[in-house]
Amino acid sequence: MLERNVTLDRAWNTWDPASPAALTYLPAGFTLRPAAYSTATGEANWLTMTPETRLGPHGPKGEYIALQTAHGGTTIGIEYAKRDATRIAGRIQLGPLGEWGLRFWLVLAAGFDPDPRYAAEILRVAGSPGTYLFHRRSVSIALTFAMPPLRDLLSANPDAALADLAAGGYFRPVPDDLDPRWAMSRFNAEETPEITFTLAAGGSPEAALSQARADLAGAANIVGEARATLDRMRPAAEISPAARTLHAVGDVVAWNTVWDSFNHRWYTALTRRWVPVKFGGWLNWMNDMLYHALLASFVDVETAEQNLRTTLTMATPEGNLACLLSEHDEWIDRTQPPIASYILWLMYLRNGSRPMLELAYDTLATNHRWWMRCRDGNGNGLLEFGTSPTGSGLFAGTKLACKDESTMDNSPLWDDARYVPETRTLDVEDAGLNALLALDAEMLGQIAARLGRPDDAAAWDAEAEAMRGRLQELWNEERGVFVNRHWDGRWSEHLAPTSFYPLLAGAAKPEQVERMVREHLLNPDEFWGQWVIPSISRDDPGAADNVYWRGRIWPPLNFLVCQGLRRYGRDDLAHEIACRSVELFMRPWDTERHCYENFNAETGEGADSIDTDSFYTWGALLPLLGALDLLDVSPWRGLELGDDTNIDVRSIHLADGLYDYTCEGRFRQLRRNGNVILRTDATGRLTNVSLTDTAATLTLPPQDATVTIEFPSIHPDALLAITADGAPIELTPAPIATLRLAPSPIGRTLTIYFRRS
């Protein structure tokens, strides 16, 4: 992995998907790779992902990295910390032990990935035991240990050297290779239960060595300070009953962000454990990449944009975004549900990056038109999932390919669907798909308007409205819910959370929302329960299978349904789903640091199925819902501030600054760039919160008591007008702009106009 396509501040990181404990410096293709040998088991390995692996805190740029694993019953704790962009301090602690420490050995292999284009040099530094220099092209790297290794070996092949250790044991000496590329430093748990070291990259051997030596005495302090700094500086959101939601999002994104050496880029993988073998070295699933972009936008904007760019590279000549691209296969005959424009707009509302809109707009507009052209098998304007006559991907031209396009591959929704070869679609008009297409058109309209394309915006708005109208054809009045429909007019017998997607599209009438929520979402025989939301209704015969999309809980479904409830002002229910989602996630996260792909809808367990990964990126959508419950930016309600018993949201980057949102006594307080801009004792979710140079707005829900609202940054002398729902109101005399409002059974929108300071 000798790569220059990365900025210096990201050069050191856990880029190797096969080895979470390995630390790589990309510009030189240099890696520090820990391994362990147990005499009791006679085995040695590179500390790959195992059930014992606990991936700990991980800064977005590798500022601080911690993990714990085990081998042969011995626990191994590893920490890396950046002193600056080129300097690393590390600490490895061994114990509790599974055997006599003399018999347990930790191996640190340091060297270069093979690359026939560039020569590599490695040498021991004379007179300095435990100090090594590595050189390739214009980069020198120094490695120095606080205590020198008990044995070391200069090796041409670290895999062979590790296999030799397993075969011959720790006593057998092995001579250096003639053309080494790796230094294999060996320590045992008896003499060195703690191993401290430093690494430094420089433009010369002297510079690298000087920096590594200078840091060695304070290496432990560097590690401790980096841990504290990461905890203090990264975004954080606390929510009752669980906490650390955004910390979890950041750690999951950082650990699953790996280097794609085939395409020379970094990206956030579905799960790092799938990359090396299952998919041949790199893999991109379209919907996953978009969720990864959204998740990263809260903790690492550069990675968020990189994930979005990766998604855009999945566009095919036909116009769709491919379902899957990997080294082993390409599924270009199918795509996945059209969430890209929505995700892009959510990202824009947070970071204000117009260039990302410009980069993505034409590709996403073409993708939408592809849907309309290629997935209306019966020509009635309501679309189905399908598989196009292009490419040779696995399952192309089959019913399974159509189901893949839905992402819900084995859902009971498709048990009674028929694949129609003549149209290459299923014979079922899908309520969720058509709702997402209406949302896609609406978001494309927002993007077009922001890019100064009014004609495009008007056309997209008209298309979105027309699709909302057509969605009413999938409303089943007898059942009180949107339902999939077969071409012969039969209603599907199955219900999934996708039946609630029309809320996200704004396509449901208020009375329809009321029925769907009362009769279905809150019905314990269908979707409600201690753990929510199952991927098929609980009373569906397929739910008992508890396999993949047959009954289990999937984080993307919770996310999209919750966002739809927010759009319709059902904040009480969205809050409840967010809290249950956080609790579902935090149980295995707090005990095992596992982030599951899906969960048992009855027990809440993640590990009970072989068809769930234990560190899957989109699992972090569950804690994200907890953070969004307290502070969010919505396409429909602007900046939203939640109300909870425990509010502590810090260091949230939005387009206009850095936000903190906390609670002091009965008053909630919002800061921007360190300055208090809103203080109130109002209850409920506040929406449309905004403060510009000349106006402030705020929408209050109904209030049972008199409330106080303060805008500390607005001086009363600068006021021009104050309105509530457009009607003038008076300001309460005070040194700062202060409103005191009587109780009200309805919500009110306040607007304050003032002179620019």
Secondary structure, DSSP 8 states (H G I E B T S, - for coil): ----SS-GGGSEE---TT-TT-EEEGGGTEEEEEEEEETTTTEEE-----TT-EEEEE-TTSSEEEEEEEETTEEEEEEEEEEETTEEEEEEEE-S-SS-GGGEEEEEEEEE---TTS-EEEEE-TT-TTEEEEEETTEEEEEEESS--SEEEEES-HHHHHHHHHHH-SSS-----SS--EEEEEEETTT-SEEEEEEEEESSHHHHHHHHHHHHTTHHHHHHHHHHHHHHHS-EEEBTTB--HHHHHHHHHHHHEEEETTTTEEEE-S-GGGTTTTTTT-EEEHHHHHHHHHHHTTT-HHHHHHHHHHHHTTB-TTSSB-SEEESS-EE-S----S-HHHHHHHHHHHH--HHHHHHHHHHHHHHHHHHHHHS-TTSSS----B--S----TTTTSHHHHHHHTS-TT-GGGTT--EETTTTEESEE-HHHHHHHHHHHHHHHHHHHHTT-HHHHHHHHHHHHHHHHHHGGGEETTTTEE--EETTS-B-S---GGGGHHHHTT-S-HHHHHHHIIIIIT-TTTT-SSS--BSS-TTSGGGGG-BTTBT-B-HHHHHHHHHHHHHTT-HHHHHHHHHHHHHHHHHHHHHH--B-S-B-TTT--STT-SS--SB-GGGGHHHHHHHHHHEEEETTTEEEE---S--EEEEEEETTEEEEEEEETTEEEEEETTEEEEEE---S-EEEEEE-SSEEEEEE--BSS-EEEEETTS-GGGEEEEEETTEE---B-SSSEEEEE--BSS-EEEEEEE---
